[in-house]
Amino acid sequence: MNTTGYILVFLAVGILFVIGNYFLSSLLRPFRPNAKKLATYECGEEPFGTAWVQYNVRYYLFAVFFVIFDVEALFLIPWAVVLKSLGAFAFVEMLIFLFLLFIALIHVWKKGGLKWV
Amino acid sequence: MKGSHLIIFIPEIAVLSLALLLLIFDWVTPKGKKVWIGYFSAVMILVFMGGFLCLAKNRFFPYAASFHGFVFDAFALYFKELFLLVVFLATLFSVNFFKQDDEGQGEYYALLLFVTLGCFLLVSSADLLMLFLSFEMMSIPLYVMCAYRKKDSKSSESGLKYFLIGAITSALLLYGISLVYAATGTTNLHAFIEGLVSANKLAYNPILLLGLILMLCAFCFKIAAVPFHMWAPDVYEGAPAPVVAFLAVSPKIAVIGLMTRLFLAGMQPLQPFWVFLFAVLAAFTMTVGNLTALFQQNLKRLLAYSGIAQIGYILVGFASIQPFFKNMPTLQLGYQAILFYLAAYLFSDLAAFGIVTYLSAHGIEDVKSLKGLAEKNPMIAFLFLISLLSLAGVPPLVGFVGKFYLFLAAVSSRLYWLALLGVVNSVISLFYYLRVARTMYFEKEEGVSIPYPSFSMQVALLVAVLGILIIGIYPFMITHFSLQVLTPLSNVPISHVMK
């Protein structure tokens, strides 16, 4: 049996396990529905309106800024791990990269992008 | 990577530094003085143009070298000089056009340079990933620039349309790249060329062909070749005129350059297949572009369709390429004709768009409102006439020489029908170019005279029109260069790889 076979067996067992458990619990559990229980959320706020509302564009802006610096961190971590073997050139390279992002940050700041109007 | 390899990145580093410098200047320049950022940028671009030429003549500089996914050779340098020329002229067009919208001017010049940087990397890329990244780098600032006038709904519409089309283009390109990778197992163009040359049967792998065709579709979207051209007139109409001047030239030249590297140098075993494909594309692009241009009333739309037709002529050059033999430069008429026509297109189109920029700053957007321009402002009318005649291909202007080379290449490759179609198309195009000229010269209308263009615009128009005339009369300036460019392309990427 090759690796693909193992995966298929795991897949089949996983699916059957879930279905079997649902079936078993439907035999064991009591079934007494009422209006409260059938509400969307048994505890918490009742939803109103649709989910298709227009969000304020500022959230989008902040999400973009977040992604930029998130990606920066993503690049920094592997770099930090192998820095010793890469030497001084990689260090300078990363400083240049950080400098570029730094300029971008100041630009955003100067243009009022960080202000919540 | 060692620091010494950085030398082949000097053009990119220079342009990036200038763009960042402009951003910093933007923070410290007081309002009302921002036009100086534009002037500074233009001067620096001129310095770069001279500098890169000297750099290439320096014996310490590698004539052709490549580093992983990046190639530097005479071919790339030729294109880089063209891009610098475009961004120089576009900056000068913009300086007085955006005088009123003071907010974001420094940003605007930096964005122009970022697009140029993307174009630089695109013509130098020898790896499919590098290709995709530089393609995006070239496109994204352009979406912003199309929508530069936030409060103008047409400008926003143009930006949005260009963005949506651009998103589809990127998706097609990425899907194509993934299929090519699946078929060949590499994204590196050098490895790819070696593989294709050594294993000829790989060439007709259907997955590879599908991937390449998808990539070709993406490129056709960017250069607005015919089944993929619908966005161009709408985007051009809404976007600010100097942005259109830039948009209509720089990305198109970059993508044509990339296609030359990819399809002509890279895919020699597929030659018979490309010839047919490019011949059909060229025929449709020329004919549809010219026939639709006959009915246009808006100047920008007219030039958009004329630009589509121009791309059709360039595709004739692609169709008339003959197979390369390894390490043996053959006479490649089609190849040289493409390189020459790009320069011709650059000068003619930028001159025409420069005038359209100037006219649109004074509220003239339609062919009809050109009435009596020859009396109101004879110099502008004359320059417009020259640029239009060059686009139509009338001797002794540069457009004529370019078309002559292209059709000669088609004839020498026995594509007689394509050459004939090209000539017929040129005659059709003469009709709508001359219609504009007739409106300017023979239809009288009393009205307020238009003020003369500003100094920066005068300089830019002078450069463009002198280019049209001088290269038209003395084309060997460019052909001499494009002959040199030819040699390294066929063999260097493989033999001079830096590790």
Interface residues (C-beta under 8 A of the other chain):
Chain A: F89 L100 I103 I106 H107 K110 K111
Chain B: M1 K2 G3 L20 L23 I24 D26 W27 G104 E107
